[in-house]
Amino acid sequence: MENPTISRNRTPYTVIGILSVAIPLVVAYLLFGGKATKIEGLNVSLLPHLNAVMNSATFISLVAGGIAIRQKDIALHRTFMMSAFVLSSIFLVSYVIYHNNAESTAFPKENALRYVYLVLLLTHILLSMVVVPLVLLAIYFAWTNQIANHKKIVKWTYPVWLYVAGSGVLVYLMISPYYVH
């Protein structure tokens, strides 16, 4: 049974709001040329490949979590969804480390797929900003046993998160031939 008093506590919503603004701001800062203190001598050349593996594993965890909940296996669903969350969180830290310590790679202007890549990249970036509060709210509602709210928000969260994870892999596959090793 849902506890209506839990939803009156504003602290989780404040934390979710702060993270939902801070994370995209940090990523935008790094993508548009800002750098925090670089870690001298740190070789980050493998991080894009690791990030693609984590996005792939996130996508697989999300699909498996979706299958588990359709089969009414709540424990397995929780395991897969928390795995997706942990993988996405590790990805985000790795992504920030990489972009703080490496220059961005541009997709070649003469490549015929440039506009496909740019549309995919733009939608990936925009939806990755949207998915942060959605995922955090979905987890909060599940954690606090607000299942009706959880079900309402995952109708939006699940497809957006799937798209972000899957498109992240496609963006990687399209840009990876142009990485400077």
N, C-alpha and C positions, 0 to 999 in steps of 0.2 A: 504494500500500500504506500502511496506517495505521501510524503511529509510536507504539507503546505508551508510550514514555518521555515524550512530550509531555503526556499526561494526568496525569503525576505532579507536574507543576509546579503548585503551589497558587496562585501569584500571580494568574493570570487568574480563578480561581474566587473569590478574595478580592475582587478589583476588581468582578467581576460581583455578588457579594453586597452590597458596600457601595453600589453604584449602585442595586441592586434595593430597598434600604431607603431610601436618601437621596432618590431621586426621588419616590416616593409621599409621604414625609414633607414635603418642600418643597411639593408640590402641595396636600396636606391643610392645611398651615399657611396657605397663601394662600387656600384656599377657605373656611376657617373663620375668616376675619377677620384673620389675621396679615398684616402687610405688612413687607417689607424697606424700605429707603430708596426712597421714590418718586422718580421722575425728574420734577422739576417742568417743566411746560410740554410734556411729551411727549403727543402726541395718539395714543391707542391705539385709536381708534374703528374703524379698518379691520382691526385684527388678527383679530377673530372671523371676518370674511369671508375673509381670507387663510388662516386656520386651516382653514376648511371646504374651501378649494381644495386645501390641502396634504393633508388627510385624503382627499379625493376622488382626488387623484393617487396617494397611497399605496395606496388600494384598487385602483386601475387597475394600478399597478405590481405589486401582489401577485397579481392575477389573471393578468396577462401573465407573471409569473415562474412561476406554477403551470403555465400552458400550455407555456411554454418547457421546463420540466423534464420534462413528460410527453412532449414531442417529443424529449427527450434532447439538447437544446441547452444544455449546461452554461454556456457563456460568456454566452449571452443571459439565462439564468436568473440568473446572478451579477449581471449588469448591472441587471436589474429588481429583484432583491432588495436590492442595495445602494442603488438609487435609493429604494426604499421605506424603508430604514433612514435614509438621509440626510433624506428628506422628513419622516419621523416625528421625527427629532432636531430639525430646524428648527422643526417644529410645537411640540414641547415647550418650546423656548426662547421662542418667540413666545407660547405659552399662559401661561408663567410671567410674562413681561413684562406681558402684558395683565392678568392677575389681580392682579399687584402694583400696578398703576397704575389700575385701574378697579374699581368696585363690581360685585358679581355681580348678574345679572339674574334675577329670580324669575319662574317661570311662574305666570300668574294662577290664583288659587284657584277662580274661577268658570268657568274653561274646562273643558269636558267631557272634554277629552283630557289633563287634568292627571295622572291616574294612569298613563296610557300613557306620558306623558313621563317621569314619575318612575321607573317601572320601567326604561324604556330608559336613562335617565341613570344610575341605580344600577348596572345591569349593565355599562354602558359604563365607569363609574369603577372598579368592582371588577375587571373583566377587564383594564383598562389597567394596573392594578398587577401583575397576574399575568403580563402579556405582556412586561414589561421583562426579567426574568431569562430567560424562554424565548427571546426574540429574541437577547439577548446570548450565550446558550449556543449557539444554533443558528449564529450567525455565527462564534463561536469554534471550534466543531467543524468547520465548513466551511473556515475559514481555516487550521486546523491539519491538514486532510485526515483528520479523524476521521469519515469518511463514514457509517459504521454508526451512530455516536452522533448525527450530524446527522440522519439519516433517522428515528431513533427520536424525537428531540425535535420535529421539524417536524410530526409527526403531531398534536401538540397545539398547537404554536406557530402553524401556518398558519391553522387555522380561528379561533383566538382573535384573532390579529392582524387577520384579515379582518373579524371582528365589531367589533372596537374601531374600526377605520378607518371602516367603514360606518355603525356606530351613531353615531360622532362627527358624521358629516354629517347624519344624521337628527335628532340632538339640536340641531344648529345650525339646521336648517330649521324645527324646531318653536319654538325660542326666539327666533330672529332678529326676528320682528315686534315683539318686546317690548323690544329694545335701545333705550336712550335715545341719540339721536344728537346 
